[in-house]
Amino acid sequence: MAEGLKQIKIKTGVVKRLTKEKGYYEQEAQKEEERYNKMKGDGKDEYELRKQESSESLAEDAAYKEASKAIEEAGKVLEA
């Protein structure tokens, strides 16, 4: 039981950290979107615009996968 409680605390901490990171990510994404729109308005090269778009989606996918995994592991600990 003590080991299970310890694991729940760890997994809860992971989920809290990821939630905080998501908030920071959303703030950063908003700034990047403003930067992207400015670049687009200034008539920047199409290559630079596509590069900006792809880097945003990669970061979002990685954060989502990590959060999903942490929540799933916490659920397994609770079931045990």
Secondary structure, DSSP 8 states (H G I E B T S, - for coil): -HHHHHHHHHHHHHHHHHHHHHHHHHHHHHHHHHHHHHHHHTT--HHHHHHHHHHHHHHHHHHHHHHHHHHHHHHHHHH-
